Amino acid sequence: MMTSIFEYPKQELQLDLVAHGFKKYLAEQIFDWIYVKNIYSFDEMTNISKPDRIKLQEHYTIEPLKIAVQQQSKDGTVKFLFELADGYKIETVLMPQNYGNSVCVTTQVGCNMACTFCASGLLKKTRNLSTAEITQQVMMVNRYLATVGERVSHIVVMGIGEPLDNFENVINFVNIINDPKGYQIGARHITISTCGLIPKIKQFADLKIQVNLAISLHAPNNSIRNQLMPINKAYPVEKLIDAVRYYIEQTNRRVTFEYILIDDVNDSRETALELAKLIRGINAYVNLIPYNTVAENSYCRSTKINQFFETLQQQKINCIVRREFGHDIDAACGQLRAKNEGIIRK
């Protein structure tokens, strides 16, 4: 069975090429063609000999993903629903920023974390994405951007699924896009989000790579977080905060706490004060996120976003209210896929 060329970080590709009788240096040539020049055909790799190009086609695939649905927002956000080789569908989102083009990638088909506010969890995890399937999402967006002479500059691993539940493939993906011969996206322009898998946070910390870590916190105590995020019953808030401290000790990197504001659930002034107390002294900031309503649950967007923000600021907590993207399309994570699968109303 042939393997996608997008499956391999450069060093692993070198080893696989040698195992198939190619020269080791071919890996750098291939990386340059697909990740720098945006060429996705072995036949067009003109500095590789014709016999080698024919042989590459016998061992590796290089096909792009199929676009099932593409939505364009008035604010420039583009949401893609890609179809994988086995028919499953995944979401990827391009978010133009004033500092470049940010892409949110998916790491699993479905999600088992069952966060009660999230559209992604309406479809349970079927499988992990391969390294190639994660990488190809960036490739497809780069193909889209190439028509206007632009490229992807930032990556957020925050799409459907729990990234640290697909640890090896996510790290391989990071190695590809961070490679100077790959997509050349700096580690500090890459953010990986987790809902709080403590053993994997510590494993990630031990790698000591300069990739950003974001924690989907959404509540300052176990009572509210248990309601919103079942994972908290296995890894409660206090142990999660200990893991965050460990990560910061190992990497000397600042952490982002993601906090979706839901009306009358986690948005009171008292909750903001409790959050400030929980994270005070940690090298972190809070990213406050207006909730994108999903019809299949009872949650509503907070009406107290400004009050919550001001309370944190008064408590000397670094925080921002995240700019909204794609509010006029299926903005919530997993919403486009769930609609396409008939799980939520169109």
C-alpha positions in Angstrom: 0.0 0.0 0.0 1.4 3.4 -0.9 1.8 6.1 1.7 1.1 9.8 1.3 4.3 11.9 0.9 2.8 14.3 3.4 3.1 11.7 6.2 6.8 12.2 6.9 8.9 14.7 8.7 12.0 15.3 6.7 14.3 12.9 8.6 11.7 10.1 8.5 11.3 10.7 4.7 15.0 10.5 4.3 15.1 7.1 6.0 12.1 5.8 4.0 13.5 7.0 0.7 16.8 5.2 1.4 14.9 2.1 2.3 13.3 2.2 -1.2 16.6 2.7 -3.0 16.6 6.5 -3.4 19.3 8.9 -2.4 18.9 10.6 1.0 19.2 14.1 -0.5 16.0 13.6 -2.4 14.0 14.4 0.7 15.1 18.0 0.7 14.3 18.4 -3.0 10.8 16.9 -2.4 10.2 19.1 0.6 11.2 22.2 -1.4 8.8 21.3 -4.2 5.7 20.6 -2.1 6.2 22.9 0.9 8.0 25.9 -0.6 7.0 25.9 -4.3 3.5 24.4 -3.8 4.0 21.8 -6.5 1.9 18.7 -5.9 2.9 16.5 -8.8 6.0 14.3 -9.0 6.1 14.9 -12.8 6.7 18.6 -12.2 9.7 18.1 -9.9 12.1 18.9 -12.7 15.4 18.7 -10.7 14.6 15.0 -9.9 15.5 12.5 -12.6 12.7 11.0 -14.6 13.4 7.4 -13.5 13.2 8.6 -9.8 10.0 10.5 -10.5 8.4 7.4 -12.0 9.6 5.3 -9.0 8.3 7.9 -6.5 4.8 7.5 -8.0 5.1 3.7 -7.3 5.7 4.3 -3.6 4.0 7.5 -2.6 0.8 9.3 -3.2 0.6 13.1 -3.4 -3.1 13.7 -4.1 -4.8 16.7 -2.5 -7.9 16.5 -0.2 -11.3 16.8 -1.8 -13.3 20.0 -1.0 -16.8 19.0 -0.1 -18.0 22.4 1.0 -16.4 25.8 1.1 -17.9 28.8 2.9 -16.8 32.4 2.7 -17.6 34.9 5.4 -17.9 38.7 4.9 -14.9 39.2 7.2 -12.7 37.1 5.0 -12.9 33.9 7.0 -13.0 30.7 4.8 -14.3 27.5 6.2 -13.5 24.2 4.3 -15.2 20.9 4.7 -12.7 18.4 3.3 -13.5 14.8 2.4 -10.9 12.2 3.3 -10.0 9.1 1.2 -12.3 6.9 3.3 -15.2 9.3 2.9 -15.1 10.9 6.4 -15.2 14.7 6.5 -13.2 17.3 8.5 -13.2 21.0 9.0 -10.4 23.5 8.4 -10.7 27.3 8.9 -8.7 30.1 7.3 -8.7 33.3 9.4 -7.1 36.4 7.8 -5.4 38.4 10.5 -3.6 41.8 10.5 -0.3 39.8 11.1 -0.9 37.1 8.5 -3.0 34.1 7.6 -4.0 31.8 10.5 -5.3 28.3 9.9 -7.2 26.2 12.4 -6.6 22.5 11.7 -8.5 19.4 12.8 -6.8 16.4 14.3 -9.5 13.8 14.7 -12.6 12.5 12.9 -15.1 13.5 15.5 -14.4 14.1 19.2 -14.8 12.0 22.4 -14.3 14.8 24.9 -18.1 15.5 24.9 -17.9 19.1 26.0 -21.5 20.1 26.4 -21.3 23.4 24.6 -19.4 22.2 21.5 -20.7 21.1 18.1 -17.6 18.9 17.5 -18.7 16.5 20.2 -22.1 15.8 18.6 -20.2 13.4 16.3 -18.1 11.0 18.3 -14.5 10.2 17.5 -14.2 7.6 14.6 -10.4 7.7 14.3 -7.3 9.9 14.6 -6.1 11.8 11.5 -2.8 10.7 10.1 0.1 13.1 10.0 -0.6 13.5 6.2 -4.2 14.4 6.7 -3.4 17.1 9.2 -0.6 18.4 6.9 -2.7 18.3 3.8 -5.2 20.8 5.5 -2.4 23.4 5.4 -1.5 22.4 1.9 -5.0 22.9 0.7 -5.3 26.4 2.3 -1.9 27.3 0.8 -3.2 26.3 -2.6 -6.2 28.6 -2.0 -4.0 31.5 -0.9 -1.5 31.0 -3.7 -4.1 32.5 -6.1 -3.6 35.9 -4.4 0.2 35.5 -3.7 -0.1 34.7 0.0 0.7 31.8 2.3 -0.3 30.4 5.7 1.8 32.1 8.4 0.2 30.9 11.7 -1.3 27.6 12.8 -3.8 26.9 15.6 -4.4 23.2 16.3 -7.9 23.8 17.7 -10.3 22.2 15.2 -12.3 19.1 15.7 -10.9 16.6 18.2 -8.4 16.7 21.1 -4.9 17.3 19.6 -3.0 15.6 22.5 -5.2 12.5 22.1 -3.4 12.2 18.7 0.0 13.1 20.1 2.5 11.4 17.8 0.8 12.6 14.6 0.3 16.1 15.9 4.0 16.4 16.8 5.1 15.0 13.4 2.8 17.6 11.8 4.5 20.3 13.8 7.9 19.1 12.8 6.9 19.3 9.1 5.4 22.8 9.2 8.2 24.1 11.4 11.0 22.6 9.2 13.2 25.3 7.5 12.7 23.2 4.3 9.0 22.6 5.0 6.4 25.3 5.5 8.8 27.3 7.5 6.2 28.3 10.1 8.0 29.4 13.3 7.3 27.4 16.4 6.0 30.6 18.2 3.5 30.9 15.3 2.0 27.5 16.2 -0.5 26.9 19.0 -1.7 23.6 20.2 -4.9 23.5 22.3 -6.0 20.9 24.8 -9.0 20.4 27.0 -6.7 19.1 29.8 -5.1 15.7 29.2 -2.6 16.0 32.1 -0.2 13.2 31.2 0.0 14.5 27.6 0.6 18.1 28.8 3.5 16.8 30.8 4.8 14.7 27.9 4.5 17.8 25.6 6.3 19.9 28.2 9.2 17.4 28.3 9.8 17.9 24.6 10.7 21.6 25.4 9.7 22.8 21.9 8.8 26.5 21.6 5.2 25.8 20.3 2.5 27.7 22.2 0.1 25.8 24.5 -3.5 26.8 25.0 -5.7 25.3 27.7 -9.5 25.1 27.2 -10.4 26.0 30.7 -13.9 27.6 30.5 -14.5 27.5 34.3 -12.5 28.3 37.5 -13.9 25.4 39.6 -14.8 21.8 39.4 -18.5 22.3 39.8 -19.0 24.4 36.6 -16.2 22.6 34.6 -17.7 19.2 35.4 -21.0 20.5 33.9 -19.3 21.8 30.7 -16.4 19.4 30.2 -16.6 15.7 31.4 -12.8 15.4 31.1 -12.6 17.5 34.3 -13.9 14.5 36.3 -10.7 12.6 35.3 -8.4 15.6 35.5 -9.9 18.2 37.9 -9.0 21.9 37.8 -6.4 21.9 40.6 -4.4 19.1 38.9 -4.7 20.8 35.6 -3.3 24.0 37.0 -0.4 22.0 38.5 0.3 20.5 35.0 0.3 24.0 33.5 2.8 25.1 36.1 5.0 22.1 35.2 4.8 23.1 31.5 5.9 26.6 32.2 8.8 25.4 34.4 10.0 23.1 31.6 9.6 25.5 28.7 9.6 29.0 30.1 6.6 29.7 27.8 3.5 31.6 28.5 0.2 29.7 28.4 -3.1 30.8 27.1 -6.3 30.0 29.0 -9.3 29.8 26.6 -12.5 30.8 28.2 -15.8 30.6 26.3 -18.4 32.9 28.0 -21.8 31.3 28.3 -24.8 33.2 29.6 -25.6 32.5 33.3 -23.2 29.6 33.4 -19.6 30.8 33.8 -19.9 34.6 33.2 -20.7 36.1 36.6 -18.5 38.7 38.4 -18.0 36.1 41.2 -16.8 33.6 38.6 -14.4 36.1 37.2 -12.9 36.8 40.6 -12.6 33.1 41.2 -10.8 32.7 37.9 -8.4 35.5 38.8 -7.6 33.8 42.1 -7.0 30.5 40.4 -4.4 31.7 37.8 -2.8 34.6 39.7 1.0 34.3 39.5 1.0 32.1 36.4 2.7 33.3 33.3 -0.5 33.3 31.2 -3.2 35.3 29.7 -6.9 34.7 29.3 -8.5 34.6 25.9 -12.2 35.4 26.4 -14.4 33.9 23.6 -17.9 34.9 22.8 -20.0 31.8 22.5 -21.3 30.7 19.0 -24.7 29.3 19.7 -25.4 25.7 18.7 -29.1 24.9 18.3 -28.8 21.4 19.8 -27.9 22.7 23.3 -29.5 25.2 25.6 -26.5 27.5 26.0 -26.6 31.2 25.0 -24.0 33.8 24.3 -23.1 35.8 27.4 -24.5 39.3 27.8 -21.8 40.1 30.4 -18.6 39.9 28.3 -17.4 43.4 29.0 -18.1 43.1 32.7 -16.2 39.9 32.9 -13.3 41.4 31.0 -13.2 44.5 33.2 -13.3 42.4 36.4 -10.2 40.4 35.2 -8.4 43.6 34.3 -9.2 45.1 37.7 -7.6 42.0 39.2 -4.4 42.6 37.1 -5.1 39.5 34.9 -3.8 39.8 31.3 -6.8 39.1 29.1 -8.3 39.9 25.7 -11.7 39.3 24.1 -11.0 37.3 21.0 -12.0 38.7 17.7 -14.8 36.8 16.1 -14.4 35.0 12.8 -17.1 33.7 10.4 -20.0 34.8 12.5 -22.3 34.9 9.4 -21.4 31.3 8.4 -21.1 28.0 10.4 -18.7 29.6 12.9 -18.8 27.1 15.8 -16.2 24.4 15.8 -17.6 21.3 14.2 -20.8 23.1 13.1 -20.4 22.8 9.4 -19.5 19.1 9.6 -22.4 18.3 11.9 -24.8 20.1 9.6 -23.4 18.3 6.6 -24.0 15.0 8.4 -27.5 16.0 9.4 -26.7 16.0 13.1 -27.8 19.6 13.7 -30.3 21.7 11.9 -29.4 23.6 8.7 
